[in-house]
C-alpha cells in the first residue's frame, strides 16, 4: 500500500539557521491557525529554556495539510549536544529538508545530521534560508552544499537533490536565487513531488518502532513512533519486544489510547494506518527502541545505535552552609529519582550510582546537554552541587588511551586570527583548513573535547564578541597529552557573613569580583577571579572600624567596580578541579570542595 495522502519529513540544520521560524510559516500557510489567531514567534519552541535561548532542545512534531495531503513535520535540534534526538527521529521519516544559512553556509552540525540522513538513504531537499540577509552568498552556497554531499559519500540521486531559496521570516520560497517568491507554495510542491510517500503492508500484523518517549502524570509513559506495518486500533492487544535486547521478556499490553498530530494539537484517533506517526499510551515501561507488535507475529525492528556520551559530571547533594534554604528537593533520594526519570526520555544521558550514596555520575553529549539538565532541575526546585566536566576516555584494541575529538569551525574578523591560532596551539588543536570570506576568516580544526572546556569566554574576549564558534563530535583519537586547564586563580571568602562595600573595595584590587554588596557568603565560597594562577583568600565581610579622629576625605564614598555576573555555563567553564558549583533555585555559587581555609592549606601542603 502506498499512502499518497501522507508525507513524513524532518527539518535538519545547524543551530540558529532558521528551522523553527520556517516551520512557523509552513503552519500559517498550511492553515493550522485561524485568520485572527494570535501566534507566538517560534511557536514550536515550547519549553521556557528554548524560548530564552532561541534554540531547539527537543524534537517536536507538527503537521500541515496541503492540497489534501498531510505533511508530518519533525523540527529537530541543531545543537550537537542534542544529536541523540536527531538520530532517533530520522527513523520515522522518508526525507529531510536540509536548511543552510545563506551567509554562514554549511556548518559542523549540518554535517553531523546530514551524514545520519545519508546513511539512512533519505531523500534530501536543500533549502537555502535567510536569503534576505545583506551578507547572503547565494552564488557560492549551492557549491558548498554539493562539496559537503560529495565529502559525505552521497549517492547519485542525493547529489541531484533539488535546491530552493527561502526566507523563513518572510514566508517565501523560489526555485531560483534570482527570483523572489510570493509564498511557500514551491516548497510544498517540492515536498509532495520529491519525497516518497510512506509504503507498507496494511493487511499484515501490526509493527511499530518506538523512536521517542513522552511522559504524562496522568497516563504515564507515552510511546511515539511510526507504524511500519498493519493498522493500530484503540483497545487492541499487543506485545512489546526489543531487537537490541533479545533477553528482555516480551510484554503483553493493550493500546489504551491513540493520538495523532494535527497542526500543533494531538487529537485522539480510533485507528491509525501504515506510515502514520502516533502516540500510544497504556504500555507500562515502554522505552525507546521497543517494537509494538501484534501478538500473532512478534517481530522486533532494529534500532539506530545512539552515539555514546563523551562528557561526565558528578551530581551530588548540596552540602554547603546554605543548603536547604531555597530548594524544595534536597535529599539524595529525590536527586536519584529525578536523574533516573530523565534517562527515561533522554537516551543520550547515562546515570550511574557511585560508592557514595549522595553522588551520581551523569554522562552526556556535551557541556550544554548537561547544563540544560541542571537548569531544568533548579527551575523545578532542586538543590545540588556539580563537579567540573570531565571527558570520557576509552582504550583501543591495543590498550592505548583514546579521547573524544571535536570538529571545530571558527568564523572571526581577520585581525583576530593570530590570537585564536595561539590559543588553539596550546589546546592541542590540528588545523584542517583556513579560507577568507569577505573581511572574515573561516578556520576549521580538530580539537580534543577537553581543549574546549573554558574556552568560550576567552574566545569572545579575544574576538571582541564578534567571533562565531561551533563544534560537533568527530571521532576518538589517541590521547594528545596534557592541556592547561585555567590560567587564573580564585578569590575565596575568608569567613561566613554578608559582603560589605568596604571589604569588597579592598578585595577588588586583587581581581574581578562576582558578587556585590549585601550578598551572603560563607567560608570557602569563591567571590571572584584572581589574575594570578594561585588562589587568594579575601575578607569581603570586613567592616571599617571608626576612630575618634578623622582625616578630611577619609569618608569619601567608596567606588565599586560592577561585579561580573556568571551564568550557569560561565560558572561551569570557570570551575577548577578542586571546586564545585552549588546550584539552587535562586542562586549559583562556586565554592571549594574543602571549605575550611586552614584545612585546605594543610591538604595542599601535603601534596
C-alpha positions in Angstrom: 0.0 0.0 0.0 1.3 3.5 -0.9 -0.1 6.4 1.2 -0.3 9.2 -1.4 -2.2 11.4 1.1 0.8 11.5 3.5 4.4 12.7 3.7 6.8 12.3 6.7 9.7 14.8 6.7 12.3 16.1 9.2 13.9 19.5 9.1 17.7 19.4 9.9 20.2 22.2 10.2 22.9 23.8 12.2 21.8 25.7 15.3 20.2 29.1 14.5 19.8 28.6 10.8 16.0 29.2 11.0 14.3 25.8 11.2 11.7 26.7 13.8 10.9 30.1 12.1 10.4 28.3 8.7 8.1 25.7 10.4 6.0 28.7 11.9 5.4 30.0 8.3 4.6 26.5 7.0 2.0 26.2 9.7 0.5 29.6 8.9 0.3 29.0 5.2 -0.9 25.4 5.7 -3.9 26.7 7.6 -3.0 25.5 11.0 -4.2 28.7 12.7 -7.4 30.7 12.4 -7.3 34.0 10.5 -7.4 36.1 13.6 -5.4 33.8 15.9 -2.5 35.4 17.8 0.5 33.2 17.4 3.7 33.4 19.4 7.0 33.7 17.5 8.8 30.3 17.1 5.7 28.5 18.3 7.4 25.1 18.2 9.9 26.1 20.9 7.5 25.4 23.8 9.8 25.0 26.7 11.0 28.1 28.7 14.7 27.5 28.1 14.1 27.0 24.4 12.3 30.4 24.2 15.0 32.2 26.3 18.0 30.8 24.4 16.4 30.7 21.0 17.4 27.1 20.4 15.5 23.8 20.0 16.4 21.2 22.6 13.7 18.5 22.0 12.5 17.3 18.6 8.9 18.4 18.0 6.2 17.0 15.8 3.6 19.0 13.9 1.6 18.6 10.7 0.2 20.8 7.9 -2.3 20.0 5.2 -1.6 21.0 1.6 -4.0 20.0 -1.3 -5.5 17.1 0.7 -2.0 15.8 1.6 -1.0 15.7 5.2 2.7 16.6 5.8 4.1 15.4 9.2 7.0 17.7 10.0 9.6 17.0 12.8 11.5 20.0 13.9 14.9 18.7 15.2 17.5 20.3 17.4 20.5 21.9 15.6 22.9 21.8 18.6 25.3 18.8 18.6 24.7 18.0 22.3 21.1 17.1 21.4 22.1 14.9 18.5 20.6 11.8 20.2 17.2 13.4 19.4 18.0 13.8 15.7 19.3 10.2 15.2 16.1 8.7 16.6 13.5 10.8 14.8 15.2 10.3 11.4 13.9 6.7 11.6 10.3 8.0 11.5 10.6 9.9 8.2 11.2 9.3 4.5 13.0 12.5 3.6 14.6 15.6 5.1 14.7 19.3 4.4 18.3 20.4 4.8 18.4 24.1 5.9 21.5 26.1 5.2 22.0 29.7 6.2 22.6 31.9 3.1 25.6 33.7 4.8 27.1 31.1 7.1 26.9 28.1 4.7 27.3 24.5 5.8 28.4 24.4 9.5 29.6 21.4 11.7 26.2 20.4 12.9 24.8 20.5 9.4 27.5 17.9 8.5 26.6 15.8 11.5 22.9 15.5 11.0 23.2 15.2 7.2 25.6 12.3 7.5 23.0 10.5 9.6 20.3 11.2 7.0 22.5 10.0 4.1 23.3 6.7 6.0 19.6 6.0 6.1 19.3 6.7 2.3 16.8 9.5 2.9 15.9 11.9 0.0 17.2 15.4 0.6 15.7 18.8 -0.3 18.2 21.6 0.1 16.7 24.8 1.4 18.9 27.9 1.4 17.3 30.1 4.1 17.7 33.7 5.1 18.2 34.9 1.5 17.2 38.4 2.6 20.4 38.8 4.7 22.6 41.6 3.5 25.7 39.3 3.6 24.0 36.4 1.8 26.3 34.5 -0.6 23.7 32.9 -2.9 26.2 32.1 -5.7 28.5 30.1 -3.5 26.2 28.2 -1.1 25.0 25.7 -3.7 28.6 24.6 -4.5 29.4 24.4 -0.8 26.5 22.1 -0.1 27.4 20.0 -3.1 31.0 19.7 -1.8 29.6 18.6 1.6 27.4 15.9 -0.1 30.5 14.6 -2.0 32.5 14.7 1.2 29.9 12.5 2.9 29.7 9.9 0.1 26.2 10.8 -1.1 24.8 8.6 -3.8 24.0 9.9 -7.3 20.3 10.6 -6.5 21.2 12.6 -3.4 23.8 14.6 -5.3 21.0 15.8 -7.6 18.8 17.0 -4.8 16.6 20.0 -5.6 17.6 23.4 -4.2 15.1 26.1 -3.0 15.8 29.6 -1.9 13.7 30.7 1.1 13.1 33.4 3.6 11.6 31.8 6.6 10.8 35.1 8.2 9.0 36.5 5.1 7.4 33.1 4.4 8.6 33.0 0.7 10.3 30.3 -1.4 11.5 30.2 -5.0 13.3 27.7 -7.3 15.8 30.3 -8.5 18.1 32.6 -6.5 17.3 35.4 -8.9 13.6 35.3 -8.3 11.7 36.4 -5.2 9.0 34.0 -4.2 5.5 35.1 -3.1 4.8 32.3 -0.6 5.9 28.8 0.3 4.0 27.0 -2.5 7.2 25.9 -4.3 8.4 24.3 -1.1 5.2 22.4 -0.5 5.1 21.3 -4.2 8.7 20.0 -4.0 7.9 18.1 -0.8 4.9 16.4 -2.4 6.6 15.6 -5.7 10.1 14.7 -4.5 9.7 13.0 -1.1 8.4 9.5 -1.4 5.0 8.6 0.3 5.1 6.0 3.0 4.8 2.4 1.9 3.9 -0.7 3.8 1.6 -3.8 4.1 -1.6 -2.5 5.6 -3.1 -6.0 5.7 -0.2 -7.5 7.7 0.1 -7.8 11.5 0.9 -4.5 13.4 4.5 -3.5 13.7 5.6 -0.1 15.2 9.0 1.1 16.3 9.1 3.4 19.3 11.5 6.2 18.4 10.7 8.8 21.1 9.2 8.9 24.6 6.9 11.4 26.3 5.8 11.4 29.9 2.5 12.5 31.3 1.5 12.4 35.0 -2.0 11.0 34.2 -1.2 8.2 31.7 2.5 7.6 32.5 4.9 6.9 29.6 3.8 7.5 26.1 5.5 5.8 23.1 5.9 7.8 19.9 6.6 6.0 16.6 5.7 5.3 13.1 3.5 2.4 12.0 5.6 0.2 9.7 3.1 -2.5 9.0 -0.6 -3.1 9.7 -3.1 -1.0 11.5 -3.4 0.1 15.1 -6.8 0.4 16.9 -7.7 1.6 20.4 -8.0 -1.2 23.0 -6.1 -3.6 20.7 -4.0 -6.2 22.4 -0.3 -6.0 21.6 3.1 -7.5 22.5 6.2 -5.4 23.1 9.6 -6.7 22.3 13.1 -5.3 21.7 15.6 -6.1 18.9 18.7 -4.6 20.7 17.9 -6.6 23.9 16.7 -10.0 22.9 16.9 -11.3 26.5 14.2 -8.8 27.5 11.0 -10.7 28.1 8.2 -9.7 25.6 5.4 -7.9 27.5 1.6 -8.2 26.8 -0.2 -4.9 26.8 -3.2 -3.0 25.5 -3.3 0.3 23.5 -5.4 2.4 25.9 -5.3 5.5 23.6 -4.1 6.5 20.2 -3.2 10.1 19.3 -2.2 11.8 16.0 -0.8 15.3 15.4 -3.0 17.9 13.7 -1.3 21.3 13.4 0.1 21.7 16.9 -2.6 19.7 18.6 -2.6 16.0 19.5 -6.0 14.6 18.6 -7.5 11.2 19.7 -7.8 8.7 16.9 -9.7 5.4 16.8 -7.4 3.8 14.2 -4.1 4.5 12.5 -2.6 3.1 9.3 0.8 2.3 7.8 3.0 5.4 7.7 1.1 7.3 10.4 3.2 8.8 13.3 1.2 8.1 16.5 1.3 8.5 20.3 0.3 5.3 22.2 -0.3 5.1 26.0 -1.2 2.3 28.3 2.1 0.3 27.9 3.9 0.3 31.2 7.7 0.6 31.0 7.7 1.3 27.2 11.1 2.6 26.1 12.9 3.9 23.0 13.9 1.0 20.7 10.9 -1.2 21.7 8.7 -2.6 18.9 4.9 -2.7 19.4 3.6 -5.8 17.5 0.6 -7.9 17.0 0.5 -10.9 19.5 0.3 -13.3 16.5 3.6 -12.0 15.0 6.1 -10.6 17.5 8.9 -9.4 15.2 11.2 -6.7 16.7 12.6 -4.0 14.4 16.3 -3.0 14.6 17.0 0.5 16.0 19.6 3.2 15.3 22.5 2.9 17.7 22.7 6.2 19.7 26.2 7.8 19.9 27.9 7.3 23.2 28.2 10.2 25.8 31.6 12.0 25.8 31.4 14.2 28.9 30.7 13.3 32.5 30.0 15.3 35.7 29.3 14.3 39.3 26.0 15.4 40.6 25.9 15.5 44.5 23.6 16.5 47.3 24.2 20.2 48.2 26.2 20.2 51.5 27.2 23.9 51.7 26.4 26.0 54.8 23.4 27.5 52.9 22.0 24.1 51.9 18.2 23.6 52.2 17.4 27.3 52.4 15.9 27.7 48.9 15.1 24.3 47.3 12.1 22.0 47.8 14.1 18.8 46.8 17.3 18.5 48.7 17.8 14.8 49.6 19.8 12.1 47.8 16.6 10.0 47.2 14.9 12.9 45.4 18.0 13.7 43.4 18.4 10.0 42.4 14.7 9.7 41.3 14.9 12.9 39.2 18.1 11.8 37.4 16.8 8.3 36.6 13.5 9.8 35.5 15.4 12.0 33.0 17.0 8.8 31.4 13.5 7.5 30.6 13.1 10.2 27.9 16.7 11.2 27.1 18.5 8.3 25.5 21.8 10.2 25.2 22.1 10.5 29.0 23.7 8.0 31.3 23.4 8.0 35.1 25.5 5.7 37.4 25.5 5.4 41.1 28.8 5.8 43.0 30.3 4.3 46.2 28.9 7.4 47.9 25.1 7.4 48.2 25.0 11.2 47.9 26.7 11.3 44.5 25.9 10.2 40.9 27.9 10.2 37.8 26.0 11.8 34.9 27.3 11.4 31.4 26.0 13.3 28.3 26.9 14.5 24.8 28.5 17.8 25.9 28.6 20.6 28.4 25.4 22.2 27.0 23.5 18.9 27.2 24.3 18.7 31.0 23.9 22.4 31.7 20.3 22.3 30.3 19.5 19.4 32.7 21.0 21.3 35.6 19.0 24.4 34.6 15.7 22.4 34.3 16.3 20.8 37.7 17.0 24.2 39.5 13.8 25.6 38.0 11.9 22.6 39.4 13.1 23.4 42.9 16.2 21.0 43.2 19.3 21.9 45.1 22.5 20.1 44.1 26.2 20.6 43.6 28.1 19.6 40.4 31.8 18.9 39.7 33.9 20.1 36.7 33.0 18.4 33.4 35.4 15.6 32.5 35.8 13.8 29.2 35.3 10.1 29.0 38.5 8.4 27.8 38.4 4.9 26.2 41.0 2.3 25.2 41.5 1.0 21.7 42.2 -2.7 20.7 45.9 -2.3 21.6 45.2 -0.9 25.1 46.2 2.7 24.1 44.3 5.6 25.7 42.0 7.4 23.2 39.9 10.5 23.7 36.9 12.3 22.0 37.9 14.9 19.4 35.6 17.6 18.1 35.5 19.2 14.6 35.5 23.0 15.4 34.6 25.7 12.9 35.6 29.3 13.8 34.5 32.4 11.9 36.3 35.5 13.1 37.4 39.0 11.8 40.8 38.8 10.1 42.7 40.8 12.8 41.7 38.2 15.4 43.2 35.2 13.6 46.5 35.4 15.4 45.2 35.2 19.0 42.8 32.3 18.0 45.7 30.3 16.4 47.8 30.8 19.5 45.1 29.5 21.8 44.3 26.6 19.5 48.0 25.7 19.7 48.1 25.4 23.5 44.9 23.4 23.4 46.4 20.8 21.1 44.2 21.5 18.0 45.1 20.5 14.5 44.2 22.9 11.7 42.3 21.4 8.8 41.6 24.4 6.6 41.5 28.2 6.5 39.9 30.4 3.9 38.7 34.0 3.7 35.0 35.1 3.5 34.9 38.8 2.8 36.6 40.6 5.6 36.4 37.5 7.9 38.3 34.2 8.1 36.8 30.7 8.4 39.0 28.3 10.2 38.4 24.6 10.8 40.2 22.5 13.5 40.2 19.1 15.1 40.5 19.7 18.8 40.2 17.3 21.9 36.9 17.8 23.6 38.7 18.8 26.9 40.5 21.5 24.9 37.2 23.4 24.5 36.4 23.4 28.3 36.6 27.0 29.5 37.5 28.4 26.0 34.2 30.1 25.1 34.6 33.2 27.3 38.3 33.5 26.3 37.3 33.3 22.7 34.7 36.1 23.0 37.2 38.3 24.7 39.9 37.6 22.1 37.5 38.4 19.2 35.8 41.4 20.9 32.5 39.5 20.8 32.5 39.2 17.0 33.6 35.6 16.7 31.4 32.6 16.0 32.4 29.1 17.0 30.6 25.8 16.8 31.8 22.2 17.2 30.5 18.7 16.7 31.9 15.3 17.9 34.2 13.9 15.2 35.9 10.7 16.4 38.0 9.1 19.1 41.8 9.7 18.6 45.0 8.9 20.5 45.4 10.9 23.7 47.0 14.3 22.8 48.8 15.0 26.1 48.2 17.4 29.0 46.3 20.7 28.3 46.5 23.6 30.7 43.0 24.0 32.3 42.8 27.5 33.6 45.4 30.3 34.0 43.6 32.3 36.7 43.1 31.7 40.4 40.1 32.2 42.6 39.3 34.9 45.2 38.0 32.9 48.2 35.9 34.2 51.0 37.7 34.2 54.4 34.6 34.0 56.6 30.8 33.5 56.7 28.7 36.6 56.7 27.4 39.3 54.4 29.6 41.1 51.8 30.0 44.8 52.6 31.2 47.7 50.5 34.4 48.3 52.5 35.5 44.6 52.2 34.6 44.4 48.5 36.5 47.7 47.9 39.7 46.1 49.3 39.1 42.8 47.5 38.5 44.3 44.0 42.2 45.4 43.9 43.1 41.7 43.9 40.9 40.6 41.0 37.5 40.7 39.3 34.6 40.2 41.7 31.5 38.0 41.0 29.3 39.4 43.9 28.0 42.8 45.0 27.4 44.3 48.5 24.8 42.6 50.6 25.4 39.1 49.1 25.5 36.4 51.8 28.8 34.5 51.6 30.4 31.6 53.5 34.0 30.5 54.2 35.4 28.7 51.1 32.9 30.3 48.7 34.5 31.9 45.6 33.7 35.6 45.3 35.9 36.5 42.3 38.8 35.6 39.9 42.4 36.4 40.6 44.7 37.3 37.6 47.5 35.2 39.2 47.5 31.5 38.9 47.3 30.9 42.7 44.2 31.3 44.8 43.8 34.3 47.2 41.7 34.4 50.4 40.0 37.8 50.8 37.7 39.1 53.6 34.7 40.7 51.9 32.8 40.9 55.2 35.4 43.3 56.7 33.8 46.5 58.1 35.6 49.8 58.5 36.5 50.5 62.1 35.6 54.1 63.1 38.1 56.1 65.2 37.5 59.3 67.1 40.0 61.2 64.9 39.1 61.5 61.2 41.2 62.9 58.4 39.5 65.0 55.8 38.3 63.0 52.8 38.6 59.6 54.6 34.8 59.1 54.5 34.5 59.7 50.7 32.2 57.2 49.0 34.0 54.0 48.0 33.6 53.2 44.3 33.0 49.6 43.5 33.5 48.2 40.0 30.2 46.4 38.9 30.6 42.7 39.6 30.9 40.2 36.7 27.7 38.1 36.9 28.3 34.5 35.8 25.6 32.5 34.0 25.4 28.7 34.6 27.6 28.0 31.5 30.1 30.6 32.6 30.3 29.1 36.0 30.9 25.6 34.6 33.6 26.9 32.4 35.3 28.7 35.4 35.3 25.6 37.7 38.7 24.2 38.7 39.2 20.6 39.6 39.1 21.3 43.4 35.9 23.4 43.1 32.2 22.6 43.0 29.2 24.5 41.6 26.3 24.9 44.1 23.0 25.2 42.2 19.8 26.2 43.9 16.5 27.6 42.5 17.6 31.2 43.3 21.4 31.2 43.2 24.5 29.7 41.5 27.6 29.8 43.8 31.1 28.5 43.1 32.9 27.0 46.1 35.9 25.0 47.1 35.4 21.3 47.8 37.2 21.8 51.1 35.5 24.9 52.6 37.8 25.4 55.6 40.8 27.7 54.6 43.2 26.1 57.2 42.2 22.5 56.3 42.6 23.3 52.6 46.1 24.9 53.1 47.2 21.8 55.1 45.9 19.4 52.4 47.8 21.4 49.7 51.0 21.4 51.8 50.9 17.6 51.9 50.7 17.2 48.1 
